[in-house]
Amino acid sequence: MTMNSRRRLIVGATLAGLSPWTARAQQWPDRPLRFVVPLPPGGSYDYLARALGEPLSKQIGQPVVVENRAGADGRIGIAHLARQPADGYNIGIISVTNVTHPSLFKNIPYDILKDFQPVALVAHAPFVLLVGPALPDVKTARDYVELARRKPGAVTFGSSGVGSPFHIGGEQFKSALGVDMLHVAYKGSGPLATDLLGGQVMSAFAPVGPNLQHIRTGRLRALAALTDERLAVLPDVPTMSEALGLPGLSMISWLGIVAPQGTPAPIVERLNREINAIVRDPQFVRDKLAPQAYEPMTHTPQAMQQLMSRDLEKYAKIIRAAGITAE
């Protein structure tokens, strides 16, 4: 056999071995994508999935079908996504909440880091320290801290549930300042907002979006942002670093897209490019993100993996230190 013949045989064998995988990636997409939302319609996950699904469908030339699979604070839908074929036709939306679950619940039927392939980050919901009519004389973050120190255990902060980002944000604050405050857990952000506005609970570490109108009308006061930089929608509200000299005291409730582990890399890379292009579009930011006070996020799949790993470790430490357990 000549050298050229041998080379042709090797190249042919290599291409033959790769052809099914390569052909699958090259032909993608040739049918609709299924977009799993692990929470009910109407919430932040569902809103962003539908906001993203329409332009994504136009860009890839196939329908993007949103499928709500609610239950167990998102764990049922995420477990369902983990079981789907890793063929590029199954994606889902997750948030920072999903990387806190392994520290809160036993026997979760998936590994959030090993069973999913990060695809792209979409946005994050910045958090602020809010006070309501129960604390009429608290005008600044320093006033709030001084009250908590003067009356240990008397200042209440509400959350949307045990182990939620609202709760973890408050525990971070307590630990960083060395103050004793009372956590009040609600069943969702709606009842929390009602009681915060009604004065039944004094404060909350909560996302800006659902509370922006109340902040602008003065019914609630934002004392400090749990972010590294001031927020565009609330430019007069200082960061925790500015207000209290606490750099790094942040609560970033990010949302991103994942696929079952093993999804072909070329498909993941294509989805990442398409989603990043949508999120960078000024019209998408203005029409879809800004009204909910979301900040856009665009990163590589590798950067999203690093963020998930970092947050899993970061919040596990806070959860352990605070002794948080969830049912």
Residue frames relative to the residue before (quaternion, step in Angstrom):
aa qw qx qy qz dx dy dz
M 1.0000 0.0000 0.0000 0.0000 0.00 0.00 0.00
T 0.4219 -0.7136 0.4982 0.2541 3.55 -0.84 0.98
M 0.6593 -0.5048 0.3773 0.4100 3.55 -1.31 0.32
N 0.6530 0.5156 -0.3176 0.4549 3.59 1.00 -0.86
S 0.6367 0.5242 -0.3293 0.4599 3.57 1.01 -0.81
R 0.6442 0.5270 -0.3166 0.4551 3.55 1.00 -0.90
R 0.6548 0.5160 -0.3140 0.4542 3.58 0.98 -0.88
R 0.6502 0.5137 -0.3193 0.4598 3.57 0.97 -0.87
L 0.6379 0.5296 -0.3229 0.4564 3.58 1.05 -0.78
I 0.6620 0.5032 -0.3042 0.4647 3.58 0.96 -0.88
V 0.6638 0.4984 -0.3053 0.4666 3.57 0.92 -0.94
G 0.6514 0.5242 -0.3122 0.4510 3.58 0.97 -0.88
A 0.6594 0.5046 -0.3064 0.4655 3.56 0.95 -0.87
T 0.6402 0.5289 -0.3232 0.4539 3.57 1.02 -0.83
L 0.6775 0.4881 -0.2908 0.4672 3.55 0.90 -0.95
A 0.6324 0.5351 -0.3310 0.4519 3.56 1.03 -0.79
G 0.6624 0.5123 -0.3050 0.4536 3.56 1.03 -0.84
L 0.7355 0.4168 -0.2341 0.4800 3.56 1.06 -0.73
S 0.5068 0.7288 -0.3981 0.2313 3.55 1.16 -0.58
P 0.6598 0.4984 -0.3610 0.4311 3.67 0.76 -0.75
W 0.6770 0.4880 -0.2818 0.4733 3.58 0.94 -0.93
T 0.6701 0.4977 -0.2935 0.4660 3.55 0.95 -0.96
A 0.6567 0.5171 -0.3138 0.4505 3.56 0.91 -0.92
R 0.6309 0.5400 -0.3316 0.4477 3.58 1.00 -0.83
A 0.6863 0.4780 -0.2770 0.4731 3.56 0.93 -0.92
Q 0.6720 0.5059 -0.2997 0.4501 3.58 0.98 -0.83
Q 0.6979 0.4671 -0.2704 0.4708 3.59 1.04 -0.72
W 0.5361 0.6435 -0.3955 0.3768 3.58 1.25 -0.40
P 0.6565 -0.3162 -0.6844 -0.0262 1.53 -1.77 1.78
D 0.1365 -0.7935 0.5875 0.0809 3.56 -1.01 0.77
R 0.7483 0.1987 -0.1925 0.6029 3.56 1.29 0.44
P 0.7063 -0.4802 0.2921 0.4304 3.64 -1.18 0.27
L 0.3773 -0.6737 0.5864 0.2448 3.54 -1.30 0.53
R 0.2691 -0.7336 0.5997 0.1727 3.54 -1.12 0.70
F 0.1513 -0.7972 0.5840 0.0243 3.55 -0.75 1.17
V 0.1902 -0.8189 0.5361 0.0765 3.59 -0.20 1.29
V 0.0935 -0.7567 0.6464 0.0273 3.55 -0.90 1.06
P 0.2677 -0.8321 0.4635 0.1452 3.63 -0.37 1.17
L 0.6768 0.4092 -0.2965 0.5354 3.58 1.24 0.39
P 0.6611 -0.5356 0.3354 0.4045 3.63 -1.16 0.39
P 0.6433 -0.4946 0.4001 0.4260 3.59 -1.26 0.24
G 0.7311 0.4611 -0.3135 0.3932 3.54 -1.19 0.57
G 0.6636 0.5052 -0.3163 0.4520 3.60 1.17 -0.38
S 0.7578 -0.3967 0.2675 0.4437 3.55 -1.33 -0.07
Y 0.6233 0.5317 -0.3476 0.4560 3.60 1.00 -0.79
D 0.6912 0.4908 -0.2749 0.4536 3.55 0.84 -1.05
Y 0.6297 0.5470 -0.3287 0.4429 3.57 0.97 -0.86
L 0.7209 0.4434 -0.2629 0.4632 3.57 0.76 -1.01
A 0.6162 0.5467 -0.3533 0.4435 3.59 1.02 -0.75
R 0.7006 0.4517 -0.2736 0.4799 3.58 0.89 -0.88
A 0.6215 0.5335 -0.3423 0.4605 3.58 1.06 -0.72
L 0.7006 0.4544 -0.2509 0.4896 3.57 1.04 -0.83
G 0.6293 0.5968 -0.3367 0.3666 3.58 0.99 -0.85
E 0.6527 0.5421 -0.3277 0.4156 3.59 0.93 -0.83
P 0.7254 0.3943 -0.2760 0.4921 3.66 0.71 -0.90
L 0.6008 0.5536 -0.3687 0.4433 3.61 1.08 -0.60
S 0.6220 0.5467 -0.3322 0.4515 3.56 1.02 -0.80
K 0.6605 0.5055 -0.3024 0.4657 3.58 0.95 -0.85
Q 0.6920 0.4997 -0.2867 0.4350 3.57 0.94 -0.85
I 0.7630 0.3516 -0.2107 0.4999 3.61 0.97 -0.74
G 0.4645 -0.7283 0.4124 0.2894 3.57 1.28 -0.10
Q 0.6829 0.3984 -0.2942 0.5370 3.58 1.19 0.51
P 0.5745 -0.5815 0.4324 0.3807 3.62 -1.12 0.53
V 0.1907 -0.7246 0.6479 0.1372 3.55 -1.23 0.61
V 0.1416 -0.8348 0.5314 0.0235 3.55 -0.29 1.31
V 0.2704 -0.7686 0.5622 0.1416 3.57 -0.59 1.17
E 0.0621 -0.7980 0.5993 -0.0130 3.55 -0.85 1.06
N 0.2155 -0.7889 0.5654 0.1078 3.60 -0.47 1.20
R 0.0401 0.7684 -0.6362 0.0567 3.57 -0.80 1.08
A 0.0345 -0.8581 0.5109 -0.0372 3.52 0.28 1.33
G 0.4601 0.6795 -0.5129 0.2520 3.53 -1.34 0.33
A 0.8568 0.0975 -0.0925 0.4979 3.54 -1.16 0.76
D 0.6380 -0.5671 0.3231 0.4086 3.56 0.93 0.98
G 0.7704 -0.3764 0.1782 0.4829 3.57 1.03 0.81
R 0.5469 0.6566 -0.4001 0.3312 3.58 1.17 -0.34
I 0.6134 0.5492 -0.3591 0.4396 3.62 1.06 -0.62
G 0.6875 0.4818 -0.2828 0.4639 3.58 0.88 -0.91
I 0.6475 0.5088 -0.3183 0.4696 3.57 1.01 -0.79
A 0.6376 0.5113 -0.3288 0.4733 3.60 0.99 -0.78
H 0.6229 0.5346 -0.3308 0.4656 3.58 1.05 -0.76
L 0.6578 0.5108 -0.3132 0.4563 3.60 0.89 -0.89
A 0.6358 0.5489 -0.3319 0.4294 3.59 0.99 -0.83
R 0.6976 0.4822 -0.2681 0.4572 3.60 1.12 -0.62
Q 0.5611 0.6341 -0.3829 0.3693 3.59 1.25 -0.22
P 0.6349 -0.5363 0.3824 0.4038 3.60 -1.17 0.46
A 0.3724 -0.7165 0.5496 0.2141 3.55 -1.05 0.84
D 0.3047 0.7955 -0.4575 0.2549 3.54 0.73 1.13
G 0.6068 -0.5801 0.3509 0.4150 3.57 1.28 0.12
Y 0.6582 0.5064 -0.3073 0.4646 3.58 1.27 -0.07
N 0.6935 0.3866 -0.2651 0.5472 3.57 1.32 0.19
I 0.1084 0.7656 -0.6257 0.1028 3.55 -0.70 1.13
G 0.0940 -0.7967 0.5941 0.0586 3.57 -1.24 0.27
I 0.4000 -0.7036 0.5351 0.2423 3.54 -1.27 0.36
I 0.0314 -0.7819 0.6225 -0.0086 3.56 -0.99 0.91
S 0.1987 -0.7618 0.5968 0.1548 3.56 -1.29 0.10
V 0.7431 -0.3711 0.2947 0.4725 3.54 -1.32 -0.08
T 0.5477 0.6260 -0.3924 0.3925 3.59 1.14 -0.57
N 0.6733 0.5261 -0.3018 0.4229 3.57 0.96 -0.85
V 0.6808 0.4488 -0.3121 0.4875 3.61 1.11 -0.43
T 0.5972 0.5213 -0.3855 0.4721 3.61 1.26 0.01
H 0.5387 0.6765 -0.3899 0.3164 3.59 1.14 -0.56
P 0.6393 0.5330 -0.3666 0.4158 3.67 0.86 -0.71
S 0.6762 0.4733 -0.2918 0.4833 3.59 1.18 -0.51
L 0.7115 0.4643 -0.2410 0.4692 3.57 1.25 -0.35
F 0.8045 0.2410 -0.0891 0.5354 3.58 1.04 -0.79
K 0.3657 -0.7123 0.5565 0.2221 3.53 -1.14 0.69
N 0.8498 0.2249 -0.1484 0.4530 3.53 -1.33 0.43
I 0.2085 0.7497 -0.5894 0.2168 3.60 0.86 0.91
P 0.3833 -0.7851 0.4403 0.2067 3.63 -0.64 1.07
Y 0.7240 0.3103 -0.2574 0.5598 3.60 1.07 0.63
D 0.3440 -0.6849 0.5970 0.2369 3.53 -1.33 0.35
I 0.4102 -0.7608 0.4453 0.2338 3.56 -0.40 1.23
L 0.7046 0.4413 -0.2701 0.4856 3.60 1.12 -0.56
K 0.7619 0.4076 -0.2077 0.4586 3.60 0.97 -0.81
D 0.7280 0.4608 -0.2466 0.4437 3.60 1.05 -0.66
F 0.7476 0.3456 -0.2066 0.5281 3.58 1.27 -0.09
Q 0.3133 -0.7126 0.6004 0.1831 3.49 -1.23 0.66
P 0.3593 -0.7241 0.5385 0.2378 3.62 -0.57 1.05
V 0.2191 -0.7847 0.5708 0.1025 3.57 -0.99 0.87
A 0.7631 -0.2657 0.2238 0.5451 3.60 0.64 -1.08
L 0.3798 -0.6563 0.5949 0.2666 3.52 -1.24 0.55
V 0.2747 -0.7806 0.5448 0.1359 3.57 -1.11 0.66
A 0.7870 -0.1936 0.1978 0.5514 3.59 0.70 -1.06
H 0.1599 -0.7522 0.6144 0.1765 3.52 -1.30 0.05
A 0.3539 -0.7166 0.5696 0.1920 3.50 -1.23 0.69
P 0.2848 -0.7819 0.5252 0.1781 3.63 -0.33 1.15
F 0.3131 -0.7488 0.5629 0.1563 3.54 -1.12 0.80
V 0.1029 -0.7650 0.6325 0.0637 3.53 -1.26 0.58
L 0.4557 -0.6171 0.5565 0.3190 3.54 -1.32 0.36
L 0.0850 -0.8157 0.5721 -0.0092 3.55 -0.59 1.24
V 0.0562 -0.7459 0.6593 0.0763 3.52 -1.22 0.61
G 0.2728 -0.7757 0.5536 0.1318 3.53 -1.19 0.64
P 0.8082 -0.3105 0.2013 0.4581 3.57 -1.25 -0.32
A 0.5442 0.6121 -0.4111 0.4003 3.61 1.20 -0.23
L 0.7610 0.2629 -0.1627 0.5703 3.61 1.23 -0.39
P 0.0437 -0.8632 0.5026 0.0197 3.62 0.58 1.10
D 0.7237 0.4483 -0.2501 0.4612 3.60 1.08 -0.63
V 0.5708 0.5711 -0.3891 0.4434 3.61 1.27 -0.07
K 0.0539 -0.8463 0.5291 -0.0305 3.55 -0.28 1.32
T 0.7867 0.2107 -0.1005 0.5715 3.59 1.19 -0.53
A 0.6545 -0.4922 0.3901 0.4210 3.55 -1.30 0.21
R 0.6284 0.5281 -0.3435 0.4563 3.60 1.06 -0.67
D 0.6004 0.5420 -0.3559 0.4681 3.60 1.04 -0.70
Y 0.6538 0.5331 -0.3000 0.4455 3.55 0.97 -0.95
V 0.6755 0.4874 -0.2911 0.4706 3.58 0.89 -0.95
E 0.6487 0.5227 -0.3195 0.4515 3.58 0.95 -0.87
L 0.6424 0.5090 -0.3236 0.4728 3.60 1.02 -0.76
A 0.6547 0.5144 -0.3106 0.4585 3.59 0.96 -0.87
R 0.6740 0.4773 -0.2944 0.4809 3.58 1.04 -0.72
R 0.6621 0.5113 -0.3041 0.4558 3.57 1.05 -0.74
K 0.7929 0.1676 -0.0703 0.5816 3.56 1.12 -0.73
P 0.1582 -0.8320 0.5244 0.0881 3.61 0.36 1.20
G 0.8353 0.1974 -0.1662 0.4854 3.56 -0.92 0.99
A 0.6033 0.5928 -0.3547 0.3985 3.59 1.25 -0.15
V 0.6536 0.4951 -0.3154 0.4777 3.57 1.10 -0.64
T 0.1894 -0.7981 0.5652 0.0879 3.57 -0.77 1.04
F 0.0505 -0.7580 0.6468 0.0677 3.54 -1.19 0.62
G 0.3017 -0.7829 0.5255 0.1415 3.52 -0.83 1.03
S 0.1192 -0.7749 0.6152 0.0829 3.54 -1.28 0.40
S 0.5740 -0.5908 0.4406 0.3569 3.55 -1.29 0.23
G 0.7870 -0.1800 0.1035 0.5810 3.57 1.30 0.03
V 0.6296 -0.5321 0.4037 0.3969 3.55 -1.22 0.46
G 0.8267 0.2012 -0.1717 0.4966 3.56 -0.85 1.02
S 0.4677 0.6688 -0.4501 0.3625 3.59 1.26 0.05
P 0.6617 -0.4802 0.3665 0.4440 3.63 -1.20 0.24
F 0.5733 0.5750 -0.3745 0.4477 3.62 1.12 -0.65
H 0.6857 0.4868 -0.2670 0.4707 3.56 0.91 -1.02
I 0.6804 0.4935 -0.2925 0.4561 3.58 0.85 -0.99
G 0.6155 0.5452 -0.3472 0.4508 3.59 1.04 -0.74
G 0.6680 0.4974 -0.2959 0.4677 3.57 0.99 -0.81
E 0.6516 0.5076 -0.3154 0.4672 3.56 1.01 -0.79
Q 0.5901 0.5499 -0.3603 0.4685 3.59 1.09 -0.66
F 0.6647 0.5197 -0.2878 0.4530 3.53 0.90 -1.00
K 0.6507 0.5223 -0.3114 0.4547 3.57 0.88 -0.96
S 0.6846 0.4937 -0.2839 0.4549 3.55 0.90 -0.97
A 0.6835 0.5026 -0.2931 0.4407 3.57 0.88 -0.95
L 0.7538 0.3804 -0.2010 0.4966 3.60 1.02 -0.81
G 0.3666 -0.7425 0.4843 0.2824 3.56 1.22 -0.35
V 0.4735 0.6612 -0.4486 0.3706 3.57 1.03 0.80
D 0.3571 -0.7110 0.5692 0.2073 3.53 -1.26 0.55
M 0.0994 0.7825 -0.6059 0.1033 3.57 -0.60 1.17
L 0.4485 -0.6999 0.4968 0.2493 3.55 -1.21 0.53
H 0.2816 -0.7607 0.5659 0.1479 3.56 -0.78 1.09
V 0.0957 -0.7690 0.6309 0.0374 3.57 -0.98 0.94
A 0.1902 -0.8104 0.5482 0.0812 3.59 -0.47 1.22
Y 0.1478 -0.7675 0.6198 0.0705 3.55 -0.98 0.95
K 0.4708 -0.6388 0.5179 0.3195 3.56 -1.29 0.22
G 0.8237 0.0046 -0.0584 0.5640 3.53 0.38 1.30
S 0.6030 -0.5960 0.4054 0.3417 3.53 -1.27 0.47
G 0.5704 0.6149 -0.3810 0.3890 3.62 1.15 -0.51
P 0.6964 0.4445 -0.2830 0.4871 3.61 0.76 -0.96
L 0.6004 0.5510 -0.3602 0.4540 3.59 1.09 -0.67
A 0.6672 0.5050 -0.3088 0.4521 3.59 0.84 -0.96
T 0.6303 0.5461 -0.3299 0.4422 3.58 0.99 -0.83
D 0.7230 0.4327 -0.2504 0.4768 3.58 0.85 -0.94
L 0.5986 0.5434 -0.3650 0.4617 3.59 1.12 -0.57
L 0.6776 0.4725 -0.2785 0.4900 3.57 0.97 -0.88
G 0.7096 0.4621 -0.2568 0.4658 3.58 1.10 -0.69
G 0.5303 -0.6646 0.3945 0.3486 3.58 1.25 -0.12
Q 0.4658 0.6844 -0.4498 0.3352 3.61 1.24 0.16
V 0.7458 0.1467 -0.1351 0.6356 3.59 1.24 -0.39
M 0.5146 -0.7226 0.3828 0.2578 3.56 -0.92 0.93
S 0.8320 0.0061 0.0912 0.5472 3.57 0.87 -0.93
A 0.0607 -0.7794 0.6203 0.0642 3.51 -1.35 0.09
F 0.2900 -0.6753 0.6441 0.2122 3.50 -1.29 0.54
A 0.1581 0.8421 -0.4683 0.2156 3.53 0.08 1.34
P 0.5931 -0.5734 0.4185 0.3799 3.59 -1.21 0.41
V 0.5876 -0.6101 0.4098 0.3385 3.54 -1.13 0.71
G 0.6254 0.6390 -0.3477 0.2821 3.56 0.70 -1.17
P 0.7613 0.3824 -0.2378 0.4665 3.64 0.50 -1.10
N 0.7317 0.4272 -0.2222 0.4825 3.58 1.23 -0.43
L 0.4062 0.7646 -0.4446 0.2297 3.57 1.29 -0.16
Q 0.6684 0.5041 -0.3158 0.4466 3.59 0.86 -0.89
H 0.6622 0.4976 -0.3073 0.4685 3.59 0.99 -0.80
I 0.6155 0.5253 -0.3428 0.4772 3.59 1.12 -0.62
R 0.6871 0.4942 -0.2860 0.4493 3.58 0.90 -0.91
T 0.6992 0.4376 -0.2761 0.4934 3.60 1.08 -0.63
G 0.5349 -0.6602 0.3859 0.3594 3.60 1.27 -0.15
R 0.4507 0.6855 -0.4659 0.3316 3.61 1.22 0.05
L 0.7495 0.1481 -0.1144 0.6350 3.57 1.24 -0.56
R 0.2469 -0.7579 0.5838 0.1545 3.58 -1.18 0.57
A 0.2545 -0.7381 0.6072 0.1471 3.54 -0.91 0.96
L 0.2323 -0.8210 0.5121 0.0987 3.56 -0.47 1.22
A 0.7892 -0.1072 0.0972 0.5968 3.59 1.06 -0.71
A 0.3845 -0.7090 0.5472 0.2235 3.54 -1.19 0.65
L 0.3382 -0.7276 0.5619 0.2014 3.57 -0.99 0.89
T 0.4798 0.6308 -0.4358 0.4266 3.52 0.79 1.17
D 0.5873 -0.5897 0.4246 0.3564 3.56 -1.27 0.30
E 0.7801 0.1833 -0.0972 0.5902 3.57 1.17 -0.58
R 0.6153 -0.5419 0.4117 0.3977 3.56 -1.23 0.40
L 0.4799 -0.6851 0.4804 0.2637 3.54 -1.16 0.68
A 0.5404 -0.6369 0.4479 0.3189 3.55 -1.03 0.86
V 0.7004 0.4705 -0.2786 0.4588 3.60 1.01 -0.77
L 0.7698 0.1900 -0.1199 0.5975 3.60 1.26 -0.37
P 0.0362 -0.8714 0.4888 0.0195 3.59 0.64 1.09
D 0.6691 0.5072 -0.3034 0.4506 3.60 1.17 -0.46
V 0.5912 0.5623 -0.3729 0.4419 3.60 1.26 -0.15
P 0.3626 -0.7551 0.4989 0.2223 3.62 -0.64 1.04
T 0.5141 -0.5866 0.5113 0.3608 3.54 -1.29 0.30
M 0.6608 -0.4796 0.3787 0.4357 3.57 -1.27 0.18
S 0.6126 0.5489 -0.3462 0.4512 3.57 1.08 -0.70
E 0.6897 0.4678 -0.2778 0.4778 3.57 0.93 -0.90
A 0.7179 0.4756 -0.2599 0.4369 3.57 0.88 -0.94
L 0.8391 0.1545 -0.0196 0.5212 3.56 0.93 -0.95
G 0.4719 -0.6829 0.4413 0.3409 3.59 1.24 -0.02
L 0.5081 0.6427 -0.4107 0.4001 3.55 1.11 0.74
P 0.0851 -0.8107 0.5777 0.0421 3.62 0.20 1.17
G 0.7774 0.3513 -0.2476 0.4594 3.56 -1.06 0.71
L 0.5534 0.5739 -0.4148 0.4386 3.61 1.25 -0.06
S 0.2606 0.7806 -0.5150 0.2397 3.56 0.13 1.30
M 0.1192 -0.7446 0.6500 0.0937 3.51 -1.33 0.44
I 0.0092 -0.8141 0.5782 -0.0526 3.54 -0.17 1.32
S 0.1232 -0.7963 0.5908 0.0416 3.56 -0.39 1.25
W 0.0425 -0.8413 0.5384 -0.0236 3.55 0.22 1.34
L 0.1729 -0.7426 0.6339 0.1296 3.53 -1.33 0.40
G 0.0510 0.8157 -0.5710 0.0780 3.56 -0.94 0.90
I 0.4858 -0.6618 0.5071 0.2625 3.51 -1.39 0.20
V 0.0394 -0.7820 0.6220 0.0056 3.58 -1.01 0.87
A 0.1990 -0.7321 0.6351 0.1452 3.54 -1.38 0.27
P 0.6441 -0.4915 0.3805 0.4459 3.60 -1.18 0.25
Q 0.5702 -0.5964 0.4384 0.3563 3.57 -1.05 0.77
G 0.7285 0.3900 -0.3103 0.4701 3.56 -0.98 0.91
T 0.4184 0.6866 -0.4803 0.3505 3.58 1.26 -0.01
P 0.5516 -0.6571 0.3873 0.3376 3.64 -0.71 1.00
A 0.5678 -0.6479 0.4006 0.3121 3.56 -0.90 0.99
P 0.6525 0.5115 -0.3544 0.4325 3.65 0.84 -0.75
I 0.6423 0.5084 -0.3254 0.4724 3.60 1.07 -0.69
V 0.6308 0.5252 -0.3262 0.4689 3.59 0.99 -0.84
E 0.6691 0.5007 -0.2980 0.4613 3.57 0.94 -0.92
R 0.6380 0.5147 -0.3258 0.4711 3.59 1.02 -0.77
L 0.6571 0.5014 -0.3110 0.4691 3.59 0.89 -0.90
N 0.6299 0.5365 -0.3302 0.4542 3.57 0.99 -0.81
R 0.6634 0.4977 -0.3084 0.4659 3.59 0.91 -0.88
E 0.6779 0.5011 -0.2985 0.4475 3.58 0.88 -0.94
I 0.6823 0.4798 -0.2902 0.4691 3.59 0.91 -0.92
N 0.6346 0.5212 -0.3353 0.4617 3.60 0.96 -0.78
A 0.6363 0.5306 -0.3322 0.4508 3.58 1.00 -0.80
I 0.6429 0.5147 -0.3190 0.4691 3.58 1.02 -0.79
V 0.7042 0.4817 -0.2702 0.4462 3.57 0.83 -1.04
R 0.6703 0.4826 -0.2989 0.4780 3.60 1.17 -0.53
D 0.5159 0.6497 -0.4144 0.3743 3.59 1.25 -0.24
P 0.4568 -0.7136 0.4529 0.2775 3.64 -0.57 1.10
Q 0.6373 0.5306 -0.3389 0.4444 3.60 1.03 -0.69
F 0.6340 0.5143 -0.3277 0.4756 3.60 1.03 -0.79
V 0.6451 0.5124 -0.3194 0.4682 3.58 0.97 -0.86
R 0.6971 0.4844 -0.2743 0.4518 3.57 0.88 -0.96
D 0.7744 0.3953 -0.1985 0.4524 3.57 0.82 -1.00
K 0.7928 0.3306 -0.1502 0.4894 3.59 1.01 -0.78
L 0.7580 0.3826 -0.2202 0.4803 3.60 0.86 -0.87
A 0.6840 0.5270 -0.3049 0.4019 3.58 0.75 -1.03
P 0.6529 0.5209 -0.3561 0.4190 3.67 0.84 -0.73
Q 0.7155 0.3888 -0.2393 0.5287 3.59 1.22 -0.47
A 0.4490 -0.7099 0.4170 0.3473 3.57 1.37 0.16
Y 0.3514 0.7104 -0.5235 0.3126 3.57 1.06 0.76
E 0.2773 -0.7134 0.6172 0.1822 3.54 -1.19 0.66
P 0.4528 -0.6996 0.4720 0.2878 3.64 -0.86 0.89
M 0.0871 -0.7671 0.6335 0.0524 3.56 -1.23 0.62
T 0.0393 0.7821 -0.6213 0.0289 3.58 -0.91 0.90
H 0.1493 0.7795 -0.5890 0.1519 3.56 -0.69 1.14
T 0.5797 -0.5460 0.4648 0.3871 3.52 -1.33 0.14
P 0.6427 -0.4955 0.3890 0.4360 3.61 -1.20 0.25
Q 0.6327 0.5412 -0.3304 0.4445 3.58 1.05 -0.77
A 0.6579 0.4997 -0.3099 0.4706 3.58 0.99 -0.82
M 0.6269 0.5231 -0.3372 0.4686 3.59 1.07 -0.70
Q 0.6202 0.5374 -0.3361 0.4621 3.58 1.03 -0.78
Q 0.6546 0.5110 -0.3032 0.4673 3.58 0.97 -0.87
L 0.6431 0.5188 -0.3188 0.4644 3.58 1.00 -0.84
M 0.6504 0.5148 -0.3161 0.4605 3.59 0.92 -0.88
S 0.6651 0.5017 -0.3000 0.4647 3.59 0.92 -0.91
R 0.6674 0.5090 -0.2964 0.4557 3.55 0.94 -0.93
D 0.6945 0.4690 -0.2875 0.4638 3.59 0.89 -0.90
L 0.5899 0.5613 -0.3755 0.4428 3.59 1.04 -0.68
E 0.6908 0.4677 -0.2734 0.4788 3.58 0.92 -0.93
K 0.6536 0.5375 -0.3122 0.4318 3.57 0.92 -0.96
Y 0.7547 0.3963 -0.2274 0.4707 3.58 0.73 -1.03
A 0.5486 0.5821 -0.4060 0.4419 3.59 1.17 -0.39
K 0.6441 0.5197 -0.3202 0.4609 3.59 1.00 -0.80
I 0.6609 0.4988 -0.3081 0.4686 3.58 0.95 -0.88
I 0.6565 0.5189 -0.3067 0.4534 3.57 0.93 -0.90
R 0.6603 0.4934 -0.3062 0.4762 3.60 0.95 -0.87
A 0.6800 0.5051 -0.3038 0.4361 3.58 0.84 -0.96
A 0.7170 0.4302 -0.2478 0.4894 3.57 1.06 -0.75
G 0.3988 -0.7360 0.4623 0.2925 3.57 1.25 -0.23
I 0.2864 0.7801 -0.5074 0.2278 3.57 1.12 0.68
T 0.0458 0.7701 -0.6356 0.0286 3.55 -0.95 0.88
A 0.1722 -0.7893 0.5835 0.0830 3.55 -1.05 0.75
E 0.4647 -0.6719 0.5068 0.2755 3.54 -1.18 0.60
